[in-house]
Amino acid sequence: MGSRLKAKIKPEVLHWARETAGYSVASAASALKIKQEVLGGWEAGDDAPSIPKLRQLAELYKRPLAVLYLPKPPMKFMPMRDFRRLPGTAMPVVPPSIIIEERRARQRRELAIELAADLGDTVPEFTLVASLDEDPELVGARLREQLGVTTQKQRGWRDAEGREALRAWIELIEAKGVLVFQSDKFTSEDASGFAIWEPVAPAIVIARKSTPPRRRTFSLLHELAHLLVRASGLSDLEIEGDARRPPEEQRIEVFCNAVAAATLIPRDDLLAQQVVKVHPQDVAEWTDMELVELAKSYGVSQEAILRRLMTFRRTTVRFYQATRQRYFEEWVKFRERQKALPKEKGIPRNMPQEALSTLGRPLVRMLLERYHQDRLSLSEVAGYLGLKVKHIGKVRRPPNFE
């Protein structure tokens, strides 16, 4: 049998495609089930992949096949340098899942701007701003006022899992011109989320997969704080910063966490809570029941509440760190139990709601408007939303859509 036809591609384009997808030669070769030397030879120009193998490369790197036939690598944005993970995990490089999801977020942002222009809508500039030199408590109070959040309104978002609070915060932030996407393509073990700063239509992406709503809410406000200081970045919820990183980056992360905490859990309101008022000030320990009750009031995690109590010297660093470690270990065990369970069949997914969560209401709304104006077909809208045509009707009038 004759040898397969080789693809006529530029080796530097293959090198670019791999690097911008976040793969090392070793990891890409492993995914393709070929030797590292083979992939290295393609990128060095000593050999070339077959056309079927080139298709596999395009799929792995999440690039259209035509891109790999370009005469030279296109201009590219630099991956975000501010990458942080869950406490107790270590990852020296940004994984491909994050890099590819950032690329998707930028594409969705460009689509939103294009749709707005086509519909004759003006995309407003994002005007909320803060300085790292400001007191995070004051920034949090100002942000609540700018978003129109009162204590009474926040109490109305109370539910068992914190879903109502997450939905409400997202809608308020979207109303300020921010695109909010939720993703199942990476987990909080990789990163809690990331922010893409742009003067117009900045974007926030938060991890949805295996991430409780209350944790997502804190991630959302943390990323919003990144936008306030005009800083893109990938983050986790580590509080005190990472000594391995430059001081300025540590400063940004600590500031963003403090602003998120102050926005979600105002100092005076927390200290006025009956549970806090009756708790002896000389007793550092707090029961899980006390922390759960407070957490429900603000739609946040027990850890976030305990961290605020430590900030106001109502508990000790030792108790906070020990409890935080216990929560993390319990979460890891829970995840392991969940993974060990047999996958149940027949549980329907709410695909329309997932589409709204993934793309955000503003983008979904614009897609539907273009459909109603006969500028997009039903199949095109379904393609953008990642849905079957039969589900589009449910997206058009979902609960709480307006």
Secondary structure by P-SEA (a helix, b strand, c coil): ccccccccccaaaaaaaaaaacccaaaaaaaacccaaaaaaaaaccccccaaaaaaaaaaaccccccccccccccccccccccccccccccccccaaaaaaaaaaaaaaaaaaaaaaaaccccccccccccccccaaaaaaaaaaaacccaaaaaaaccccaaaaaaaaaaaaaaabbbbbbbcccccccccbbbbbcccccbbbbbcccccaaaaaaaaaaaaaaaaacccccccccccccccccaaaaaaaaaaaaaaaaaaccaaaaaacccccccccccccccaaaaaaaaaaccccaaaaaaaaaaaccccaaaaaaaaaaaaaaaaaaaaaaaacccccccccaaaaaaaaaccaaaaaaaaaaaaaccccaaaaaaaaccccccccccccccccc
